[in-house]
């Protein structure tokens, strides 16, 4: 039972309840130094019984470690980043660390303020997707180790990074569409505020490697949201009326494409196939279910946190982890209607 009264339990109370010294209790709480497993169990039980809570500020001042990490991502409302944050949080918690999560909302000034707040909080390390800025001095100013998330890691090679294999994911998607007979595919490009699109450059390069006409891979820009995906798909329908499929750079835009098709009186996939990229859970609930390239979002969060912990402990080299994607087939993609008719007649 927790101690009663106004007095807060102290490390002395924990030591008394567990029958060990304050030094041993401190070693168990900090995770530093060898402690017998039975002793550790007794101390942890005494912590629960007493209701003791460590003063992390005082601990950080003594050790130079706050046992707190920071995470800065561009959009916490996007399921992709929420899943990645969950992976980072679970790994941090498993290592008895806290994770402070900030969303920049694609705003450069907000991103800078978040980094400043993390510096002032003296976090032990920072995970960040610097989607809004190319100013590397902001990352160096943190003093704490930094691991970069996503394709932004290619812009900051001196920092460890973790990302999905975008090129491999794009190849998976296009090979699937090409294999079904699609030769006129519209792209929904998701651009960041710096005007980059790794997605479209990889798509065009692979399309042309297959000997296909680049003019039959039209693209429209969107901003990773359902609404922008719907508007961009409507523009594609006007520009490329012969299109048989749409491939979106993320699943939210692909959901927008399904809505745009419905508004245009088209049936997916009978009239138009639609494919996304990310693999977020929402794609399994669309009508029809969304075929997508599943990025290992949760695993990227875990891997990035592992790299950060290694950097904090001084045991890790600079590593650029690239995790593979996988194709998830659902009902939103099928062979073009003309080919389906031919196949049925020849069967």
N, C-alpha and C positions, 0 to 999 in steps of 0.2 A: 504493500500500500504506500502511496506517496506520503511524504511527511506533511503533517497538518500545521496550521498556523500561518502567520505572515512571512516567516523566514523562508527564503529560497534555499532548497537543498544545495549543498556544496560538495566539492570533490572529497572533502573530509568525511561527509556522510556516506558517500559511495565506498570509500576505503574502509570505514568501520563496518558497513553492512557486508562487504565482500571478504573482510579479514585480510586485506593486503595493504601495502603502503600507498601513499599518494602518488609516488613515482610510478608504481606499477599501473595504477589507474590511469595516469596521464599517458603512459605508453599504449594502453589499450585504446583509449579515446582518440589518440593521434594516429594510431596505426603504425607508429615508428618503433622499431626495436622488437626483439623476439619475446613472446609471451606464451607460456604453456596454454594449450587449448582449454584445459579445465579452469585455469585462472581467468582466462578471457571470458569464459562462460559465466563464472561467478560475478565478475565485474559487470558484464552486460545485464545480468539479472538484477544486480544491485542498482544499476542505473534505472531500470524499469520500476523497481520497487520504490525507490526514493523520489522519482519524478525529476531527477537531476537533468538540467539543460545546460550545455556548455555555453560560456560566453565566447562566441566566435570572434568578436572584435578583439578581446584581450588575447585570445589564442593567436590570432593573426599578428598582433603586435609583437608577441614573444617569438614566434617562429618565422615570420615573414611570409606565411602561407594563410590564405583565407579559406581554403578548401571550397572555393566558389569559382565557377566558370561562367563565362558570358557567351551568349549566342545572339548574333545580329543577322536577321534574314529580311528579305524584301517585302514579304506579304504573309503574315501568319494566318490570314483567312483562306489562303490557297491551300487545299488539302495536301499538295505536294510538300510544301514547307512545314505544314503541321505534322505530317508523318515523319519527316526528317528530324524535326525537333523532338518528337517522341523517342526516336532512337537515341539521340544525344542525351536526353534526360534520363532514360533508363540506364544507359551506360554510366553516366555520372552518379546516379543514385547507387548503382551497384558498387561503385568505388567510394561510397560515403561522401559524395560531394554534392553541392547544390548547383543549380543552373539558373542563371538569370536570362530571360528571353526577351529580346527587343525586336520590334518590327519597324523597318524604315519606311514602309509604304512607298517605296521607290522615290524617296525624297532625300537628296544629297545632304541638306542641312540637318535633317533628322538623323541621318546615318552618322554624321559627325558628332552630334550631341550624344547619341547612344554610346559611341566609342569613348567620348569624354567621361560619361557617367561610369562606364566600366573601369576606366583608369582610376577615377576617384574612389571607386569601391575597392580598388586594389585586388581585382580578381586574379586568380593564378594563371589564367589563360583565356583566349578568346577564339571562338568559332565565328566566321563571318562569310557571308556572300556579298562582297563589295560590288553590288550590281549597279550602283549609281555613280561611283567615282573611280577614277584611275590614279588618284593621288596616293602614291605609295607611302608618303611621309606619315599619313594618318595611321597606317598600320605599324610603322616603326615607332611612332610616338607612344604606343601602348606600353612599351617595355616588356610586358608579359608576352609569352609565346603566342603565336597566331597560327591557326590552320584555316585555309581558305576553302570554301564550299563551292561545288559546281564548276562549270567551265571557266569561271573567273580565275581559277587556279593557274590557267595558262598565261594570264597576264601578270601574275606575281610568282614566278618560278622559284624565288628564293625562300618562299614559305611552303611548308607541306600542304597538301590539298587532298580532297576526296571528291570524286564526281562519278557520274555514270558515263558509259561509253556512248556518247551521242551518235558518233559515226556508225557504230555497230547497230544501234537501235534504228537509225534511219534506213540502213541497208535491210534490216529485217522487215520493216514496213513496206518499203518499195518492192523488194523481191516478192513479198506476199501479193501485193497488188498486181505487179507485172505477171506473176505466175497465174493469176486468175484471168488475165487478158486485158487489164486496164492499160491504155496507152495515152490517155488524156486525163491527167490528175492535177487538180488545183491544190495549192499549198496555202495554209494559213500560217504566216510567219509571226512569231512572237518576238518582238524586239525589245531590248532593255532601253533605258533612258540614254545610253551612250550610242545607240543606233547599230548595235551588232546583232547578227543572227547566224550563229554557228549552224543552226538547223537547215536553213535554206542553202548555204554553201555546200554542205554535205549532200543534201538531196539532189541538187543540180549536178554535182560531180558524179554521183553514183548513177543518176538517170542517163547521163551522157556516156558513161562507161558501158552501159547496156546497149548503146547504139541507138538511143531514142532521141526524138526531136525535142530540143530544149523549149521550143515554142509551145509544146503541148504539156508544159509544166508551169502554168501561170501561177503567180503568187500575189497575195494581198496581205497587208500588214494589219496586225491586231495587237492587243495588249494583255493577253493571257486571261481574259475574262469571258464569261458566257456572252455578255452583251456585245463586246467587240468582235467575238467570233461570229455571232449571228450577222452583224453588219458587214463584216468582211466577206462572208460567204455569199451574201446577197450581191455584193459587188462582183464576186467571181462568176455568179450565174449570168450577170449582164455581159461580162467580158468574154466568157468562154462557155457558150450555151451547149457545146458538144461534150462537156466534161462528164466523165463517168464515175469519178471518185474525188473525194476531198481528204487530204491528209493534214491534220492540224498539229502544231508544235506542242500543244498541251491538251489535256482532256477537257478542260473548261471551254476552250474555244471549239473543240469538237462537239460538245453539247450544244453550243450556239449554232454550229453548222446543222445539226439535226433539226433545231427549231427553225432555221432559215429554210431548210428543205420543205418542212411541213407548211410554212407560210407561203411558199411558192407552189404548193399543190403537188409536191413530189413525195414519193414514198421511198423510204430508206429500208433496205438496200435495192428495191426493185428498180427505181429510177436513178438513184445515186448512192454509191457506197461512201461511208464516212469512217475514218480512222483517226484515233487520237494518239497521244504520247504522254506518258507519266504512269498510268496504271492506278489512278486513285480510285477509291472504293465507289465513288458516285457513278462511275462508268458501268458498274454491274446493275444499276437500277434504272438506267435510261431505257426508252422504248424506241427502237430496239436496243438491246444491250450493246455497249460500245466495244468494238475491236480496238485494241490499243497496244502500244509498246510499253511494257511495265519497267519503269526505272526502279532500282533498288533503294527507294527513298529512306526507309528505316535503317537499312544496312549502311548507307552513306553516313547517317547521323552517328551510328555506333563506331564506324571506322574512323571518322574524323575525330571523335572524342578519344579514341585509343591513341591516335597520332598526337593529339594535344597533351594527353597525360604523359606520353613518352617524352615530349619536348619539355614539359614542366619538370620532370624528374631528371632531365639531362641524359636520358638513355636512348633517345631516338634520333636517327638521321633525318634529313629532308627527304620525304617520300611523297610521290604523287600517285595516289591510289585511284585506279580506274576500274569500276565495277560493271560487269556486263548487264545488258538488258535482256528481256525475253518477250516473245510475242504472246499476247492473250487474245484468242479468237472468240468473238461473240457474233451476234446476228447482224451487226451494222455493215458488214462487208460481204459481198458476194461477187460472182462473175458478172460482167456487164450483161444487160438483159438480152442483147442480140446474141451473144455467145451462149447464153443459157438456152435460148430457143433452138439454136443450131444443134447443141448437144442433145437436147431432148428428141429432136427429129432423127438424129443418127443413132440413138440408143436402141 
